[in-house]
Amino acid sequence: MSDGAPSRHANDAEIERLAIAARSGDPRALNAFLGAIQGQVLRYCRSKVAQGGTLTAHDVAQDVLYAVCDALPRYQPEDGGSVMAFVLGIARFKIVDAFRAGGRDRSVPMEIVPDRPDLDDGPELAAIRATETVRLREALAQLAEHHREVIVLRIGLSYSAEEVARLLGTTAGAVRVTQHRAMAKLRALLNDPVPED
């Protein structure tokens, strides 16, 4: 699966058209539809799945695309929701399923010892980053689901307020207000001192 830029900028109307044709059983439309959404799906999975370990964003994104193929005949455009909202709904469930199945194993098994030294940042910086990542994830987990979703889409994936509004079935103004409130809450959570044991 590639992470090509064209899928991020694919025309919403074209994606909807392809989804409807694919839903009717057109295999070429299905291939074009999957190609148009795969970059967005992968970026969404990357925003939710930590790097490293046995659970990868690529694997989850692949599962999402398979599930979209199975679920596409049930997509009802006349219900008013966009196909990308439908796809991201499937992605949310697949990410939860992947975390349940993967548990907390973050090890990376290797068959041989590497030939070269690891040139990544040392253990101190890695520990700091890991701590900050854990703090951010814990703070995000305390936000309401719709606040967390807006932050991930707007900040993590760089979607415009208008794009997020289309995905979530709301207005750009409501997205901006939700983002402002979510960021204020997130800042407050991150600025609170860690309680001592």
MODELLER restraints for C-alpha pairs under 7 A, 6 or more apart:
rsr = mdl.restraints
at = mdl.atoms
rsr.add(forms.Gaussian(group=physical.xy_distance, feature=features.Distance(at['CA:3:A'], at['CA:39:A']), mean=4.80, stdev=0.5))
rsr.add(forms.Gaussian(group=physical.xy_distance, feature=features.Distance(at['CA:3:A'], at['CA:42:A']), mean=6.99, stdev=0.5))
rsr.add(forms.Gaussian(group=physical.xy_distance, feature=features.Distance(at['CA:4:A'], at['CA:39:A']), mean=6.01, stdev=0.5))
rsr.add(forms.Gaussian(group=physical.xy_distance, feature=features.Distance(at['CA:5:A'], at['CA:39:A']), mean=6.96, stdev=0.5))
rsr.add(forms.Gaussian(group=physical.xy_distance, feature=features.Distance(at['CA:7:A'], at['CA:35:A']), mean=6.73, stdev=0.5))
rsr.add(forms.Gaussian(group=physical.xy_distance, feature=features.Distance(at['CA:7:A'], at['CA:36:A']), mean=4.37, stdev=0.5))
rsr.add(forms.Gaussian(group=physical.xy_distance, feature=features.Distance(at['CA:7:A'], at['CA:37:A']), mean=5.73, stdev=0.5))
rsr.add(forms.Gaussian(group=physical.xy_distance, feature=features.Distance(at['CA:7:A'], at['CA:38:A']), mean=6.82, stdev=0.5))
rsr.add(forms.Gaussian(group=physical.xy_distance, feature=features.Distance(at['CA:7:A'], at['CA:39:A']), mean=5.46, stdev=0.5))
rsr.add(forms.Gaussian(group=physical.xy_distance, feature=features.Distance(at['CA:7:A'], at['CA:40:A']), mean=6.77, stdev=0.5))
rsr.add(forms.Gaussian(group=physical.xy_distance, feature=features.Distance(at['CA:8:A'], at['CA:39:A']), mean=6.05, stdev=0.5))
rsr.add(forms.Gaussian(group=physical.xy_distance, feature=features.Distance(at['CA:8:A'], at['CA:40:A']), mean=5.70, stdev=0.5))
rsr.add(forms.Gaussian(group=physical.xy_distance, feature=features.Distance(at['CA:10:A'], at['CA:36:A']), mean=6.20, stdev=0.5))
rsr.add(forms.Gaussian(group=physical.xy_distance, feature=features.Distance(at['CA:15:A'], at['CA:33:A']), mean=6.23, stdev=0.5))
rsr.add(forms.Gaussian(group=physical.xy_distance, feature=features.Distance(at['CA:15:A'], at['CA:36:A']), mean=6.82, stdev=0.5))
rsr.add(forms.Gaussian(group=physical.xy_distance, feature=features.Distance(at['CA:16:A'], at['CA:83:A']), mean=6.15, stdev=0.5))
rsr.add(forms.Gaussian(group=physical.xy_distance, feature=features.Distance(at['CA:18:A'], at['CA:29:A']), mean=5.34, stdev=0.5))
rsr.add(forms.Gaussian(group=physical.xy_distance, feature=features.Distance(at['CA:18:A'], at['CA:30:A']), mean=6.94, stdev=0.5))
rsr.add(forms.Gaussian(group=physical.xy_distance, feature=features.Distance(at['CA:18:A'], at['CA:32:A']), mean=6.97, stdev=0.5))
rsr.add(forms.Gaussian(group=physical.xy_distance, feature=features.Distance(at['CA:18:A'], at['CA:33:A']), mean=5.35, stdev=0.5))
rsr.add(forms.Gaussian(group=physical.xy_distance, feature=features.Distance(at['CA:19:A'], at['CA:33:A']), mean=6.07, stdev=0.5))
rsr.add(forms.Gaussian(group=physical.xy_distance, feature=features.Distance(at['CA:21:A'], at['CA:29:A']), mean=5.84, stdev=0.5))
rsr.add(forms.Gaussian(group=physical.xy_distance, feature=features.Distance(at['CA:22:A'], at['CA:29:A']), mean=4.94, stdev=0.5))
rsr.add(forms.Gaussian(group=physical.xy_distance, feature=features.Distance(at['CA:22:A'], at['CA:30:A']), mean=4.47, stdev=0.5))
rsr.add(forms.Gaussian(group=physical.xy_distance, feature=features.Distance(at['CA:23:A'], at['CA:72:A']), mean=5.54, stdev=0.5))
rsr.add(forms.Gaussian(group=physical.xy_distance, feature=features.Distance(at['CA:23:A'], at['CA:73:A']), mean=4.79, stdev=0.5))
rsr.add(forms.Gaussian(group=physical.xy_distance, feature=features.Distance(at['CA:41:A'], at['CA:61:A']), mean=5.98, stdev=0.5))
rsr.add(forms.Gaussian(group=physical.xy_distance, feature=features.Distance(at['CA:42:A'], at['CA:57:A']), mean=6.62, stdev=0.5))
rsr.add(forms.Gaussian(group=physical.xy_distance, feature=features.Distance(at['CA:42:A'], at['CA:58:A']), mean=6.46, stdev=0.5))
rsr.add(forms.Gaussian(group=physical.xy_distance, feature=features.Distance(at['CA:42:A'], at['CA:61:A']), mean=5.27, stdev=0.5))
rsr.add(forms.Gaussian(group=physical.xy_distance, feature=features.Distance(at['CA:43:A'], at['CA:157:A']), mean=6.67, stdev=0.5))
rsr.add(forms.Gaussian(group=physical.xy_distance, feature=features.Distance(at['CA:45:A'], at['CA:57:A']), mean=5.15, stdev=0.5))
rsr.add(forms.Gaussian(group=physical.xy_distance, feature=features.Distance(at['CA:45:A'], at['CA:60:A']), mean=6.72, stdev=0.5))
rsr.add(forms.Gaussian(group=physical.xy_distance, feature=features.Distance(at['CA:45:A'], at['CA:61:A']), mean=6.03, stdev=0.5))
rsr.add(forms.Gaussian(group=physical.xy_distance, feature=features.Distance(at['CA:46:A'], at['CA:57:A']), mean=5.07, stdev=0.5))
rsr.add(forms.Gaussian(group=physical.xy_distance, feature=features.Distance(at['CA:47:A'], at['CA:152:A']), mean=6.77, stdev=0.5))
rsr.add(forms.Gaussian(group=physical.xy_distance, feature=features.Distance(at['CA:47:A'], at['CA:156:A']), mean=6.26, stdev=0.5))
rsr.add(forms.Gaussian(group=physical.xy_distance, feature=features.Distance(at['CA:49:A'], at['CA:56:A']), mean=6.79, stdev=0.5))
rsr.add(forms.Gaussian(group=physical.xy_distance, feature=features.Distance(at['CA:49:A'], at['CA:57:A']), mean=5.71, stdev=0.5))
rsr.add(forms.Gaussian(group=physical.xy_distance, feature=features.Distance(at['CA:52:A'], at['CA:106:A']), mean=6.51, stdev=0.5))
rsr.add(forms.Gaussian(group=physical.xy_distance, feature=features.Distance(at['CA:53:A'], at['CA:105:A']), mean=6.61, stdev=0.5))
rsr.add(forms.Gaussian(group=physical.xy_distance, feature=features.Distance(at['CA:53:A'], at['CA:106:A']), mean=3.82, stdev=0.5))
rsr.add(forms.Gaussian(group=physical.xy_distance, feature=features.Distance(at['CA:53:A'], at['CA:107:A']), mean=4.93, stdev=0.5))
rsr.add(forms.Gaussian(group=physical.xy_distance, feature=features.Distance(at['CA:53:A'], at['CA:108:A']), mean=5.22, stdev=0.5))
rsr.add(forms.Gaussian(group=physical.xy_distance, feature=features.Distance(at['CA:54:A'], at['CA:106:A']), mean=6.20, stdev=0.5))
rsr.add(forms.Gaussian(group=physical.xy_distance, feature=features.Distance(at['CA:54:A'], at['CA:107:A']), mean=6.74, stdev=0.5))
rsr.add(forms.Gaussian(group=physical.xy_distance, feature=features.Distance(at['CA:54:A'], at['CA:108:A']), mean=6.39, stdev=0.5))
rsr.add(forms.Gaussian(group=physical.xy_distance, feature=features.Distance(at['CA:55:A'], at['CA:102:A']), mean=6.37, stdev=0.5))
rsr.add(forms.Gaussian(group=physical.xy_distance, feature=features.Distance(at['CA:60:A'], at['CA:94:A']), mean=6.84, stdev=0.5))
rsr.add(forms.Gaussian(group=physical.xy_distance, feature=features.Distance(at['CA:60:A'], at['CA:95:A']), mean=6.49, stdev=0.5))
rsr.add(forms.Gaussian(group=physical.xy_distance, feature=features.Distance(at['CA:60:A'], at['CA:98:A']), mean=6.84, stdev=0.5))
rsr.add(forms.Gaussian(group=physical.xy_distance, feature=features.Distance(at['CA:64:A'], at['CA:90:A']), mean=6.58, stdev=0.5))
rsr.add(forms.Gaussian(group=physical.xy_distance, feature=features.Distance(at['CA:64:A'], at['CA:91:A']), mean=5.45, stdev=0.5))
rsr.add(forms.Gaussian(group=physical.xy_distance, feature=features.Distance(at['CA:64:A'], at['CA:94:A']), mean=6.16, stdev=0.5))
rsr.add(forms.Gaussian(group=physical.xy_distance, feature=features.Distance(at['CA:68:A'], at['CA:87:A']), mean=6.50, stdev=0.5))
rsr.add(forms.Gaussian(group=physical.xy_distance, feature=features.Distance(at['CA:81:A'], at['CA:169:A']), mean=6.40, stdev=0.5))
rsr.add(forms.Gaussian(group=physical.xy_distance, feature=features.Distance(at['CA:82:A'], at['CA:166:A']), mean=6.96, stdev=0.5))
rsr.add(forms.Gaussian(group=physical.xy_distance, feature=features.Distance(at['CA:82:A'], at['CA:167:A']), mean=6.34, stdev=0.5))
rsr.add(forms.Gaussian(group=physical.xy_distance, feature=features.Distance(at['CA:84:A'], at['CA:167:A']), mean=5.95, stdev=0.5))
rsr.add(forms.Gaussian(group=physical.xy_distance, feature=features.Distance(at['CA:85:A'], at['CA:167:A']), mean=4.71, stdev=0.5))
rsr.add(forms.Gaussian(group=physical.xy_distance, feature=features.Distance(at['CA:85:A'], at['CA:168:A']), mean=6.09, stdev=0.5))
rsr.add(forms.Gaussian(group=physical.xy_distance, feature=features.Distance(at['CA:139:A'], at['CA:186:A']), mean=6.29, stdev=0.5))
rsr.add(forms.Gaussian(group=physical.xy_distance, feature=features.Distance(at['CA:139:A'], at['CA:189:A']), mean=5.89, stdev=0.5))
rsr.add(forms.Gaussian(group=physical.xy_distance, feature=features.Distance(at['CA:139:A'], at['CA:190:A']), mean=6.57, stdev=0.5))
rsr.add(forms.Gaussian(group=physical.xy_distance, feature=features.Distance(at['CA:140:A'], at['CA:148:A']), mean=6.18, stdev=0.5))
rsr.add(forms.Gaussian(group=physical.xy_distance, feature=features.Distance(at['CA:140:A'], at['CA:186:A']), mean=6.85, stdev=0.5))
rsr.add(forms.Gaussian(group=physical.xy_distance, feature=features.Distance(at['CA:147:A'], at['CA:178:A']), mean=6.17, stdev=0.5))
rsr.add(forms.Gaussian(group=physical.xy_distance, feature=features.Distance(at['CA:147:A'], at['CA:179:A']), mean=6.65, stdev=0.5))
rsr.add(forms.Gaussian(group=physical.xy_distance, feature=features.Distance(at['CA:147:A'], at['CA:182:A']), mean=5.23, stdev=0.5))
rsr.add(forms.Gaussian(group=physical.xy_distance, feature=features.Distance(at['CA:150:A'], at['CA:175:A']), mean=6.92, stdev=0.5))
rsr.add(forms.Gaussian(group=physical.xy_distance, feature=features.Distance(at['CA:150:A'], at['CA:179:A']), mean=6.10, stdev=0.5))
rsr.add(forms.Gaussian(group=physical.xy_distance, feature=features.Distance(at['CA:151:A'], at['CA:179:A']), mean=6.17, stdev=0.5))
rsr.add(forms.Gaussian(group=physical.xy_distance, feature=features.Distance(at['CA:153:A'], at['CA:159:A']), mean=5.74, stdev=0.5))
rsr.add(forms.Gaussian(group=physical.xy_distance, feature=features.Distance(at['CA:153:A'], at['CA:164:A']), mean=6.65, stdev=0.5))
rsr.add(forms.Gaussian(group=physical.xy_distance, feature=features.Distance(at['CA:154:A'], at['CA:160:A']), mean=6.32, stdev=0.5))
rsr.add(forms.Gaussian(group=physical.xy_distance, feature=features.Distance(at['CA:154:A'], at['CA:161:A']), mean=6.91, stdev=0.5))
rsr.add(forms.Gaussian(group=physical.xy_distance, feature=features.Distance(at['CA:161:A'], at['CA:172:A']), mean=4.96, stdev=0.5))
rsr.add(forms.Gaussian(group=physical.xy_distance, feature=features.Distance(at['CA:161:A'], at['CA:175:A']), mean=5.98, stdev=0.5))
rsr.add(forms.Gaussian(group=physical.xy_distance, feature=features.Distance(at['CA:161:A'], at['CA:176:A']), mean=6.49, stdev=0.5))
rsr.add(forms.Gaussian(group=physical.xy_distance, feature=features.Distance(at['CA:162:A'], at['CA:172:A']), mean=4.89, stdev=0.5))
rsr.add(forms.Gaussian(group=physical.xy_distance, feature=features.Distance(at['CA:165:A'], at['CA:171:A']), mean=4.99, stdev=0.5))
rsr.add(forms.Gaussian(group=physical.xy_distance, feature=features.Distance(at['CA:165:A'], at['CA:172:A']), mean=5.15, stdev=0.5))
rsr.add(forms.Gaussian(group=physical.xy_distance, feature=features.Distance(at['CA:165:A'], at['CA:175:A']), mean=6.23, stdev=0.5))
